[in-house]
Amino acid sequence: MQAMTLPLSQLFAPMLGIFAAMYLLAPTFPVARLWARVAVFIVVWLVVARYLEWRIFTTVLPASGTWYQVGWIWFCLFVELLTFTDQFILYLTFLRRTDRSSEADQHEHRLRSLPDDELPSVDVFIPTYDEPFEVLEKTITGALCLDYPNIHVWVLDDGRRPWLKELCEHKGAGYLTRADNLNAKAGNINHALTKTSGEFFAIFDADFVPQRNFLMRSMGFFADPKIGIVQIPHTFYNEDPMQANLGLHRGLPDEQRFFFDSIMPARDGWDGAFCCGSNSVTRRAALRAVGDALPTQSITEDILLTLVLLRKGYVTRYLHEPLAIGLAPESLDAFFVQRQRWARGAIQTLYLADGPLGPGLGLMHRLLFFPTHWLSLGLRALTVVVVPIVFMWTGLAPVVDVTPESVFYYLFPAILALNGGISWFAPHAHFPLAAQVSATIQSFKILPTVLGTLVKPTGHAFRVTPKGVAARCASYAAEIFWPSAALMALTVVGLVVNTIPEWRMIDHPAALPMVAFWSVVNIVVLFFVCMTSLQARMGRAEERFDFDESVLIETGTGERLSGRVSNISLSGAGVLLGAGIDCPRGGEPLRVHIAQVGWIDAMVVQRRGHLIGLQFHLPQSLERDLLIRKLFTVARLKGNGVIACSVNRAMLKNIWSMAAPLPHIVTTGAKPASLSPTVRLPAESLVIRPQPRIDDLAHLAGVRSLHPTSFTEPGCVS
């Protein structure tokens, strides 16, 4: 290796300069201003160009030796260049960005001023295959509550389940099925399009619950005739596998936030946002222009639909607001099923005339839709882990003529610049260590999928992402844990071996500090990969939401106690009783009155001082629907903001205004009617006064349900 002798002040000058520019000066720049984005872009890529000039002309071109030594050096450079290409496209994307909330405000005001019959009709599609009752119930309930007058909700059941048909009948939703499952989700939706006639159609995956004002916020954008699709971000109310398995839900955003919060608003600035399958609204006239059906040549029909419409002059508009919430993958198995499908579908588009390489697209759109991320993700992550292991065990170097001084002078400034720029463009959304852990985890499954699809682009089965109980079966991902543990062991032992002169495989002692630093970083990453592969125990069947609200408790003896809810779900709640109040005994049946819901049968299952844990007995009923509405309307979702949705808009539109404080119930002395067996009434027969008070729920609680209490999915635990 060539020695590089520079004074310390000159050696560290590039690093210190980049640190000052990217981490001290750049944060003072307004990211919304074009000149600031261009300035950061230029600085970052000048630094990267400086590094690449050194990397190619100093560490690669002088390489000599056997074919495999030279080949290994060029392979490592290829992976690095592929990564930089992906990063360059990302930085180009960040040069533009949009925030369309003010436009949505104007559109919503306009739509709400129109008579109901002047609003365009919308079919709401909920495609489903094997999702369980506890998942579908929330989505159907939320869709039926959409605050939009001219809609029809359709459940598209490719599982052909009688219990789901019965549920739809009692909820008031339409039910459609077909004889086969040809073309999976796209075929399911295409079948529904032949049976419906709405001017627009919205799609919600079976696990996404729309906010009440979803359509009022999104439909107005279609006043622009060039808008073919409006896409809303995917927001989640549960922890994804990395958050759950590492216990980092309070400090780490979910894995898709960087994409939906930073990348999609930037893509929208280039008119390059794309349909993400769920949480979208599509103009039926635009679809008619391309055959009145979703494309089925790729298993990611959403991206392909965007490209097909783009060639016809229709744009996908992105509104960055959490107007629908859903389930993040609940296990690594579910996560990989989802990501492998996305990766395979993206690679498939390369072989299609309607894909990014086909005619009719501009250069920027080709770059935006070229699947560089899927090509580089797994290859880069595995190479970063494997290269030092190969070097320590075989002496096969990935570069030539590199010294610790040159690493400080060229490599570290480039790393600081790239990460600093992304952190500036996407503040609070980019975490380099977490990103590396996530990329390494995905590389074990995604890289084989990408390579397999490049060789064989078609003929792969469509796998639905597991949801609910089915997604939480595995205790750990063995195919991730053991390879990661083996790589970590090889790294640790390789370090130890190379510290002993008699056993050392590295011919250049000066390289050992660099390899040691690199290896320590990899050990940390692989440790977190192993931890993430261990499935965290799911303590509850239903997600709990933090709450702070007064409740009234009635014991079996008729005594009434006041308390405050600390957390609540469809299956139970934690209630903090006031000082001096005797806690009900464990196992004691009681009733709880929750504002905007009514009386719920419950039982004490846990006691910790004045905090009691309640388990609800809440079969299919009006109260259950009201509780779904309440939870998914006012629950604060782990940093994702406030979400909203509910049930049966015709019946509940006015109930939402019932907000009188709970103590009013206590002072009236009126005892609510007992929770009697189900009284089955049609929704239109239930008369509700405008703006009723909360104690009017006493009457509603007596009307136990609009649905049969005996209804459950076979094997379902309510």
C-alpha positions in Angstrom: 0.0 0.0 0.0 1.2 3.5 -0.8 1.8 5.8 2.1 -0.1 9.0 2.2 1.7 11.6 4.4 -0.3 14.8 5.1 -0.3 17.1 8.1 -3.1 16.3 10.5 -4.8 19.7 9.9 -4.8 19.0 6.1 -5.8 15.3 6.6 -8.9 16.1 8.6 -9.8 19.3 6.8 -12.2 17.7 4.3 -14.1 15.8 7.0 -14.3 18.9 9.3 -15.4 21.1 6.4 -18.2 18.7 5.3 -19.3 18.3 8.9 -19.6 22.0 9.3 -21.4 22.5 6.0 -23.8 19.6 6.3 -24.5 19.4 10.0 -24.1 23.0 11.2 -24.7 25.3 8.2 -27.2 23.3 6.1 -29.8 23.0 8.9 -30.1 26.8 8.8 -31.2 26.6 5.1 -34.9 26.6 4.4 -35.5 23.2 2.8 -38.7 24.5 1.1 -36.6 26.8 -1.1 -35.2 25.6 -4.4 -31.9 27.4 -4.1 -31.2 25.7 -0.8 -32.0 22.2 -2.2 -29.8 22.9 -5.3 -27.0 24.1 -3.1 -27.0 21.0 -0.9 -27.3 18.8 -3.9 -24.2 20.4 -5.5 -22.1 20.2 -2.4 -22.9 16.6 -1.7 -22.2 15.4 -5.3 -19.0 17.4 -5.6 -17.7 15.6 -2.5 -18.9 12.2 -3.9 -17.2 13.0 -7.3 -14.0 13.8 -5.5 -14.2 10.4 -3.7 -15.1 8.5 -6.9 -12.1 10.0 -8.8 -9.8 8.6 -6.1 -11.7 5.4 -5.8 -11.5 4.5 -9.5 -8.1 5.9 -10.5 -6.2 5.0 -7.3 -7.8 1.9 -5.8 -9.1 0.0 -8.9 -7.3 0.8 -12.1 -3.8 0.0 -10.8 -5.0 -3.4 -9.7 -3.0 -6.4 -10.8 -2.8 -10.1 -10.0 -4.8 -13.2 -10.7 -8.2 -13.0 -12.4 -10.1 -13.6 -9.2 -8.2 -10.9 -7.3 -8.8 -8.3 -10.0 -12.4 -9.6 -10.6 -13.2 -9.2 -6.9 -11.9 -5.6 -6.9 -14.0 -4.7 -9.9 -17.1 -6.5 -8.5 -16.8 -4.4 -5.3 -16.6 -1.2 -7.4 -19.6 -2.3 -9.4 -21.7 -2.7 -6.2 -20.5 0.7 -5.0 -21.4 2.4 -8.3 -24.8 0.8 -8.3 -25.4 2.2 -4.8 -24.3 5.7 -5.9 -26.6 5.5 -8.9 -29.5 4.8 -6.6 -28.5 7.6 -4.3 -28.1 10.0 -7.2 -31.6 9.4 -8.4 -32.9 9.9 -4.8 -31.1 13.2 -4.6 -32.5 14.3 -8.0 -35.9 13.4 -6.7 -35.4 15.6 -3.6 -34.8 18.7 -5.7 -38.6 19.1 -5.8 -41.3 18.6 -3.2 -44.9 19.4 -2.6 -47.3 19.9 0.2 -50.9 19.8 -1.0 -52.8 20.2 2.2 -53.8 23.8 1.5 -55.1 22.6 -1.9 -57.1 19.9 -0.1 -58.5 22.5 2.2 -59.8 24.5 -0.7 -61.2 21.5 -2.5 -62.9 20.2 0.7 -64.6 23.6 1.2 -65.8 23.6 -2.4 -67.1 20.1 -2.2 -69.0 20.7 1.1 -70.7 23.7 -0.5 -72.2 21.6 -3.3 -75.5 19.8 -3.1 -75.2 16.1 -2.5 -76.4 15.1 -6.0 -73.7 17.2 -7.7 -70.9 15.2 -6.1 -69.6 12.4 -8.3 -70.3 8.8 -7.4 -67.6 6.6 -5.8 -67.4 2.9 -5.5 -65.4 1.9 -2.4 -63.6 -1.5 -3.0 -62.3 -3.7 -0.2 -60.5 -6.6 -1.9 -59.9 -9.5 0.4 -58.7 -13.1 0.2 -58.1 -14.8 3.6 -58.0 -11.9 6.1 -59.7 -12.8 9.4 -62.8 -11.3 10.9 -60.9 -9.0 13.4 -59.1 -7.3 10.5 -62.0 -7.0 8.1 -64.5 -5.8 10.7 -62.6 -2.5 11.2 -62.2 -1.8 7.5 -65.8 -2.4 6.6 -67.0 -0.4 9.6 -64.7 2.5 8.7 -65.7 2.5 5.0 -69.4 2.6 5.8 -68.8 5.8 7.8 -67.1 7.8 5.0 -68.5 11.4 5.1 -69.5 11.4 1.5 -73.1 11.2 0.2 -72.7 9.3 -3.1 -70.8 6.1 -2.3 -71.4 2.4 -2.4 -69.1 0.1 -0.3 -68.2 -3.2 -1.9 -66.3 -6.1 -0.2 -64.6 -8.1 -3.0 -64.2 -11.6 -1.5 -61.8 -13.9 -3.4 -62.0 -16.3 -0.4 -65.8 -16.9 -1.1 -66.6 -17.1 2.7 -70.2 -17.4 3.7 -69.6 -15.7 7.1 -68.2 -12.6 5.3 -71.2 -12.4 3.0 -73.4 -12.5 6.1 -71.3 -9.8 7.8 -71.7 -7.5 4.7 -75.4 -8.0 4.6 -75.8 -7.0 8.3 -73.4 -4.1 8.0 -75.1 -2.8 4.9 -72.1 -3.3 2.5 -72.2 -4.8 -0.9 -70.6 -8.2 -1.4 -69.0 -9.4 -4.6 -67.2 -12.7 -5.4 -66.2 -14.6 -8.5 -65.7 -18.2 -9.6 -61.9 -18.1 -9.7 -58.9 -16.1 -8.4 -57.4 -15.3 -11.8 -54.8 -12.5 -11.6 -55.2 -12.2 -7.8 -56.0 -8.7 -6.5 -55.9 -7.0 -9.9 -58.3 -9.6 -11.3 -60.6 -9.3 -8.2 -60.8 -5.5 -8.8 -61.3 -5.9 -12.5 -64.2 -8.2 -11.8 -65.8 -5.7 -9.5 -65.4 -3.0 -12.2 -67.7 -5.0 -14.5 -70.4 -5.1 -11.8 -70.3 -1.4 -10.7 -70.7 2.0 -12.3 -69.3 4.7 -10.1 -67.5 7.6 -11.7 -64.6 7.0 -9.4 -63.4 4.0 -7.3 -61.5 4.0 -4.1 -59.4 1.0 -3.0 -58.7 0.0 0.6 -56.8 -3.1 1.4 -58.6 -5.4 3.9 -56.5 -4.0 6.8 -56.8 -0.2 6.1 -59.5 1.8 7.8 -60.3 5.1 6.1 -60.7 8.3 8.0 -64.2 9.8 7.9 -63.2 12.7 5.6 -61.0 10.6 3.3 -63.1 11.3 0.2 -63.8 14.9 1.0 -60.0 15.6 1.2 -59.1 13.7 -1.9 -61.9 13.9 -4.4 -61.5 17.6 -5.0 -58.2 17.1 -6.8 -60.1 15.5 -9.7 -61.3 19.0 -10.7 -58.0 18.9 -12.7 -58.8 16.7 -15.7 -55.2 15.4 -15.9 -55.4 13.8 -12.4 -56.0 10.1 -12.9 -55.3 8.8 -9.3 -55.1 10.4 -5.9 -52.9 8.5 -3.5 -52.9 8.8 0.3 -50.0 7.6 2.5 -50.0 4.3 4.3 -50.1 5.0 8.1 -50.0 2.3 10.7 -51.5 1.9 14.2 -49.3 -1.0 15.2 -45.6 -1.6 15.4 -43.7 -3.0 12.5 -41.3 -6.0 13.1 -38.2 -3.8 13.7 -40.0 -1.5 16.2 -41.7 -4.4 18.0 -38.7 -6.8 18.1 -36.2 -4.2 19.2 -38.6 -2.4 21.5 -38.0 0.9 19.7 -41.6 2.0 18.9 -41.2 5.3 20.8 -37.8 6.2 19.2 -37.9 4.8 15.7 -40.4 5.6 13.0 -41.9 2.7 11.1 -40.0 1.4 8.2 -42.2 3.1 5.5 -42.2 6.6 7.0 -39.1 7.7 5.0 -40.8 6.7 1.8 -44.3 8.2 2.5 -43.1 11.3 4.4 -40.1 12.3 2.3 -39.8 10.4 -1.0 -43.4 10.5 -2.2 -43.9 14.3 -1.7 -40.7 14.7 -3.7 -41.9 12.3 -6.5 -45.2 14.3 -6.5 -43.2 17.4 -7.4 -42.0 15.6 -10.6 -45.5 14.2 -11.3 -43.9 10.9 -10.5 -45.9 9.7 -7.5 -47.5 6.3 -8.0 -50.5 4.3 -6.9 -49.6 2.2 -3.9 -52.6 -0.2 -4.1 -54.5 0.8 -1.0 -55.7 4.3 0.1 -56.2 5.5 -3.5 -59.0 6.9 -5.6 -59.0 6.4 -9.4 -60.9 8.2 -12.1 -63.0 5.6 -14.0 -62.8 7.7 -17.2 -59.0 7.5 -17.1 -59.1 3.8 -16.7 -61.5 3.5 -19.6 -58.8 5.2 -21.7 -56.5 2.3 -21.1 -59.0 -0.6 -21.4 -61.2 -0.1 -18.3 -59.2 -2.6 -16.3 -56.1 -2.7 -14.1 -53.1 -4.2 -15.9 -52.3 -7.7 -14.9 -48.9 -8.3 -16.5 -47.1 -7.5 -13.2 -48.1 -8.5 -9.6 -47.6 -4.9 -8.7 -50.6 -3.7 -10.7 -50.6 -0.4 -8.9 -47.2 0.9 -10.2 -48.0 -0.5 -13.6 -51.3 1.3 -13.7 -49.6 4.5 -12.8 -47.2 4.1 -15.8 -50.0 3.1 -18.2 -52.0 6.2 -17.2 -48.9 8.4 -17.3 -48.4 7.6 -21.0 -52.0 8.7 -21.6 -51.3 12.1 -19.9 -52.9 11.2 -16.5 -50.9 12.0 -13.3 -51.0 10.4 -9.9 -51.4 13.1 -7.3 -50.1 12.6 -3.7 -51.8 14.1 -0.7 -49.5 13.7 2.4 -52.1 13.3 5.1 -52.9 10.3 7.3 -56.4 9.8 6.0 -56.4 6.0 6.4 -54.6 3.7 8.8 -53.8 0.1 8.7 -51.7 -2.8 9.9 -48.0 -2.8 9.3 -46.7 -6.4 8.8 -47.0 -8.1 12.2 -44.1 -10.5 11.7 -41.0 -10.9 9.6 -42.7 -13.6 7.6 -45.5 -11.2 6.7 -42.9 -8.4 6.1 -41.0 -10.6 3.6 -44.1 -11.8 1.8 -45.0 -8.2 1.2 -41.5 -7.0 0.2 -40.8 -9.9 -2.0 -44.0 -9.3 -3.9 -43.1 -5.6 -4.3 -39.6 -6.4 -5.5 -40.7 -9.1 -7.9 -43.4 -6.8 -9.4 -40.9 -3.9 -9.8 -38.4 -6.1 -11.6 -41.2 -7.5 -13.8 -41.9 -4.0 -15.2 -38.5 -4.0 -16.8 -39.7 -6.6 -19.3 -42.9 -4.8 -20.2 -43.6 -2.3 -22.9 -45.5 -0.3 -20.4 -42.6 -0.4 -18.0 -39.9 2.3 -17.4 -37.9 1.1 -20.4 -40.8 1.2 -22.8 -41.6 4.1 -25.2 -43.5 7.3 -24.3 -41.8 8.4 -21.0 -39.4 11.3 -20.3 -36.0 10.7 -18.8 -36.9 11.7 -15.3 -39.9 9.4 -15.2 -37.8 6.6 -16.4 -35.3 7.2 -13.6 -38.1 7.5 -11.0 -39.7 4.2 -12.0 -36.5 2.3 -12.7 -36.2 -0.2 -9.8 -32.6 0.7 -8.8 -33.5 0.4 -5.1 -34.5 -3.2 -5.4 -31.4 -4.0 -7.5 -28.9 -2.3 -5.1 -30.5 -2.9 -1.7 -29.6 -6.5 -1.0 -26.4 -6.5 -3.0 -25.0 -3.5 -1.2 -26.0 -4.7 2.3 -24.5 -8.2 1.9 -21.4 -6.9 0.2 -20.8 -4.5 3.2 -20.9 -7.5 5.5 -19.0 -10.1 3.5 -16.1 -8.0 2.2 -14.2 -7.7 5.5 -14.9 -11.4 6.3 -13.3 -12.4 2.9 -10.4 -10.0 3.5 -9.7 -11.3 7.0 -10.0 -15.0 6.1 -8.4 -15.1 2.7 -6.4 -11.9 2.3 -8.4 -11.1 -0.8 -8.5 -7.3 -0.8 -11.4 -5.3 -2.3 -9.1 -2.4 -3.2 -5.4 -1.5 -3.7 -3.2 1.3 -2.5 -5.4 2.3 0.4 -4.1 3.7 3.7 -5.9 4.8 6.8 -5.0 8.4 5.9 -6.7 8.1 2.5 -9.8 6.7 4.1 -10.0 9.8 6.3 -9.2 12.1 3.4 -11.6 10.7 0.8 -14.1 8.1 2.1 -15.3 9.6 5.3 -16.1 13.0 3.8 -18.2 11.3 1.2 -20.1 9.2 3.8 -20.7 12.3 5.9 -21.9 14.3 2.9 -24.3 11.6 1.7 -25.9 11.0 5.1 -25.9 14.6 6.0 -27.7 15.5 2.8 -30.4 12.9 3.2 -30.9 13.9 6.9 -31.3 17.5 5.7 -33.8 16.6 2.9 -35.7 14.2 5.2 -35.3 15.4 8.8 -36.4 13.0 11.6 -37.0 10.3 9.0 -33.5 9.0 8.2 -31.6 6.9 10.7 -28.4 5.4 9.1 -27.9 2.5 11.5 -31.6 1.5 11.4 -31.5 1.8 7.6 -28.5 -0.5 7.4 -30.1 -3.1 9.8 -33.3 -3.0 7.7 -31.3 -3.4 4.4 -29.3 -6.3 5.8 -32.4 -8.1 7.0 -34.0 -7.7 3.6 -30.9 -8.8 1.7 -31.4 -12.4 2.8 -34.8 -12.7 1.1 -35.0 -9.8 -1.3 -31.7 -10.4 -3.2 -32.6 -14.0 -4.2 -36.1 -12.8 -5.3 -34.6 -10.0 -7.4 -32.1 -12.3 -9.0 -34.7 -15.0 -9.6 -37.1 -12.6 -11.2 -34.4 -11.1 -13.5 -33.8 -14.7 -14.8 -37.5 -15.7 -14.8 -39.8 -12.6 -14.7 -43.1 -14.5 -14.9 -44.8 -17.6 -13.5 -44.5 -16.7 -9.8 -47.5 -17.2 -7.4 -49.1 -14.2 -5.8 -48.9 -14.4 -2.0 -51.2 -12.4 0.2 -49.5 -10.7 3.2 -50.7 -12.6 6.3 -52.7 -10.5 8.7 -54.1 -10.9 12.3 -53.4 -14.1 14.2 -52.0 -15.9 11.2 -49.2 -13.4 10.9 -48.0 -13.9 14.5 -47.3 -17.6 14.6 -43.5 -17.9 14.1 -41.3 -17.4 17.2 -38.3 -16.3 15.1 -37.0 -16.2 11.5 -34.5 -19.0 11.5 -33.4 -18.2 7.9 -32.4 -14.7 9.1 -31.1 -15.5 12.6 -28.6 -18.3 11.8 -26.9 -16.8 8.7 -26.6 -13.5 10.6 -25.2 -15.2 13.7 -22.7 -17.2 11.5 -21.6 -14.0 9.7 -21.2 -12.3 13.1 -19.1 -15.2 14.4 -16.9 -15.2 11.3 -16.3 -11.5 11.7 -15.4 -11.8 15.4 -13.2 -14.8 15.0 -11.6 -13.2 11.9 -10.7 -10.1 14.0 -9.2 -12.3 16.7 -7.2 -14.4 14.3 -5.7 -11.3 12.6 -4.5 -9.8 15.8 -2.1 -12.8 16.2 0.9 -12.3 13.9 1.4 -16.1 13.4 -2.1 -16.6 12.2 -2.7 -13.2 10.4 -4.2 -13.5 6.9 -4.0 -9.8 6.2 -0.6 -9.0 4.5 -0.8 -5.3 5.2 -0.8 -4.5 9.0 -1.7 -0.9 8.2 -5.0 -2.1 6.9 -5.9 -3.8 10.2 -7.3 -0.7 12.0 -9.6 0.1 9.0 -10.8 -3.5 8.8 -11.3 -3.6 12.6 -13.5 -0.5 12.5 -15.5 -1.8 9.6 -15.9 -5.1 11.3 -17.1 -3.6 14.6 -19.8 -1.7 12.7 -20.9 -4.9 11.0 -21.0 -6.8 14.3 -23.3 -4.1 15.7 -25.5 -4.3 12.6 -25.6 -8.1 12.6 -26.4 -8.2 16.3 -29.5 -6.0 15.7 -30.4 -8.2 12.7 -30.4 -11.2 15.0 -32.5 -9.4 17.6 -34.9 -8.3 15.0 -35.3 -11.8 13.7 -36.6 -12.9 17.2 -40.4 -12.4 17.1 -41.5 -10.3 20.1 -44.4 -11.7 22.1 -47.7 -10.2 21.2 -49.4 -9.5 24.5 -52.8 -8.7 23.2 -55.0 -9.7 20.3 -56.1 -6.0 19.8 -53.9 -2.9 19.6 -54.1 -0.7 22.7 -54.4 3.1 22.4 -53.3 5.6 25.0 -56.3 7.4 26.3 -57.2 10.0 29.0 -60.9 10.2 29.5 -63.5 9.9 32.3 -65.5 6.7 32.6 -68.3 5.5 34.8 -68.2 2.0 36.3 -71.2 0.2 37.6 -70.5 -2.9 39.8 -72.7 -5.9 40.1 -74.3 -4.5 43.3 -75.3 -1.3 41.5 -72.6 0.9 43.0 -71.2 3.5 40.6 -67.5 4.4 40.6 -65.7 7.1 38.6 -62.4 6.6 36.9 -60.2 7.6 34.0 -59.2 5.4 31.0 -55.5 5.2 30.6 -55.5 2.8 27.6 -58.2 1.0 25.6 -58.8 -1.4 22.8 -61.7 -3.4 21.4 -61.0 -6.2 23.9 -60.4 -4.2 27.1 -59.1 -1.2 28.9 -56.9 0.0 31.8 -58.8 2.3 34.2 -57.4 4.3 37.0 -59.8 4.7 39.9 -59.9 7.8 42.0 -58.2 8.0 45.4 -60.3 6.4 48.2 -62.3 4.2 45.9 -62.3 0.5 46.6 -61.1 -1.5 43.6 -63.5 -4.1 42.3 -62.4 -7.7 42.9 -60.7 -9.8 40.2 -63.2 -11.7 38.2 -66.1 -9.4 39.3 -68.5 -8.6 36.4 -69.4 -4.9 35.9 -70.4 -2.4 33.3 -68.4 0.5 31.9 -69.9 3.6 30.4 -67.7 5.1 27.7 -68.5 8.5 26.1 -69.8 8.2 22.6 -70.1 4.5 23.0 -72.5 3.5 25.8 -72.5 0.7 28.4 -70.2 -2.3 27.9 -70.1 -5.5 29.9 -66.7 -6.1 31.4 -64.8 -8.1 34.0 -61.8 -7.2 36.2 -58.8 -9.3 35.1 -55.9 -7.4 36.7 -55.3 -5.1 39.7 -52.3 -2.9 40.3 -53.1 -0.5 43.1 -55.8 1.8 41.8 -55.2 0.7 38.2 -57.5 -2.1 37.1 -57.4 -4.1 33.9 -60.8 -4.7 32.3 -61.7 -7.3 29.7 -64.7 -6.4 27.6 -67.5 -8.7 26.6 -68.4 -7.0 23.4 -70.1 -9.1 20.7 -71.3 -7.7 17.4 -73.4 -4.8 18.5 -74.0 -1.1 18.1 -71.7 -0.5 21.0 -68.9 -2.4 19.3 -69.3 -0.3 16.2 -69.3 2.9 18.2 -66.1 1.8 20.0 -64.4 1.1 16.7 -65.5 4.5 15.6 -64.1 6.1 18.7 -60.8 4.2 18.7 -60.0 4.9 15.1 -61.2 8.5 15.3 -59.5 10.0 18.3 -56.7 7.6 19.1 -53.2 9.1 19.0 -51.2 6.8 16.9 -47.5 6.4 17.9 -46.4 9.6 16.3 -48.5 9.3 13.2 -51.0 11.9 14.2 -54.8 11.7 14.6 -56.8 9.3 12.6 -60.5 9.0 12.2 -63.2 6.6 10.9 -66.4 5.0 12.0 -69.5 3.1 11.1 -72.9 3.4 9.4 -72.8 7.1 8.5 -76.6 7.3 8.1 -77.1 6.3 11.7 -74.1 7.8 13.4 -73.6 11.2 11.6 -75.3 13.0 14.5 -74.0 10.9 17.3 -70.5 12.2 16.7 -71.6 15.6 18.1 -72.4 14.0 21.5 -69.7 15.5 23.7 -71.2 16.4 27.0 -68.9 15.6 29.9 -69.3 12.3 31.7 -70.2 13.8 35.1 -73.5 14.9 33.6 -74.5 11.3 33.6 -73.8 10.9 37.3 -75.8 14.0 38.4 -78.9 13.2 36.4 -79.4 10.0 38.4 -80.9 8.4 35.3 -80.0 4.7 35.2 -79.3 3.5 31.7 -81.3 0.6 30.4 -79.7 -2.8 30.9 -77.9 -4.4 28.1 -80.7 -6.7 26.9 -80.4 -9.4 24.3 -80.2 -8.3 20.7 -83.0 -6.3 19.2 -82.7 -6.5 15.4 -83.9 -3.3 13.7 -83.2 -1.8 10.3 -80.9 1.2 10.5 -83.5 3.5 9.0 -86.0 2.8 11.8 -83.7 4.2 14.5 -84.7 7.9 15.0 -82.0 10.1 16.4 -82.6 13.8 17.3 -80.1 16.3 15.9 -77.2 16.8 18.3 -78.4 14.5 21.0 -76.7 14.6 24.4 -74.5 11.9 25.6 -77.0 10.5 28.1 -79.3 9.8 25.2 -77.0 6.8 24.7 -79.0 5.2 27.5 -81.7 4.6 24.9 -79.2 3.4 22.3 -77.6 1.0 24.7 -80.9 -0.7 25.2 -81.0 -1.2 21.4 -78.3 -3.8 21.8 -77.4 -4.2 18.2 -78.4 -3.9 14.6 -76.6 -7.2 14.0 -77.0 -10.7 15.5 -74.9 -11.2 18.6 -74.4 -14.8 17.7 -72.5 -13.9 14.6 -68.8 -14.8 14.6 -66.3 -16.1 12.2 -65.5 -19.8 12.8 -62.5 -20.0 15.0 -62.5 -16.2 15.7 -61.9 -14.9 19.1 -63.8 -11.6 19.5 
